Amino acid sequence: MKKKLSCKIFGHHFSRIPKKDLLIEEYECSHCKQKFTTDGYGRMVKLNKYWEDNNYMFENKLKNRTVA
């Protein structure tokens, strides 16, 4: 509870989640452990089911493009 409250007051403290693909950036708050990603405009959004699927499809599209 304290960690979520501190994030609401002071803001999240992001650390990047290491991934193979450099174009898709995912972050995790070191206090409340919520995950975030960047949308098409570069804004930070919560990593919900929609964005997980979107990132997954984007990764697969890039893999298929580099293989072919």
N, C-alpha and C positions, 0 to 999 in steps of 0.2 A: 504494500500500500504506500509506504514512504517513497519508494522508488518511482512509482507512477505519479505521485504528487509532485516530486521534484522535477520530473519531466514536464509536467503541466506548467510549473512555475518558471523554471529556468531553461527549458527546452531540452531536446534529446542530445545525447552525446554519441555521434555516429562513429562506427568503425566499419570498414569495408569488408565484406565477405569475399574471400578469395575464390575466384572462378576462372575457368580456362578461357572463356570468351571475354575479351576486353571491352567489347561494345556494350554489353549489358552490365550495368553496375547495380549491385545489391548491397544494402547496408543494414546493420543491426545496432540498435541502441544498447549501449553497455549497461545502462541502468535497468530499463524495463523489458529488455530482450525482444522488443517488437522489431519486425523486419520491414524495410522500406526499399523502394526501387525508384528509378527515374522514369518519367513518362516521355513521350515523344517531344515535349517542349522543354525538357530538362528540369521539370519540377519534381520534388520529392513526393511520393505517394506511398500509402501503406501497401505492403505486398499481400494482397488478398488473392482469392482464387482466380479472378479475372487476370490480374497482372502476372501470376505464376504461369497460367496458360499462355498468355501473350509472350512472355519471355521464352518459354519452352518452344513455341512455334517459331519465334525469331531465330533462336539458336539452331533449330533444325534446318531452317531455310538457309542460314549462312553456311552450315556444314555441307548441305547439298550443293550449294553454289561453288564452294571451294573444291569439292571432290570432282565435280563435272568439268 
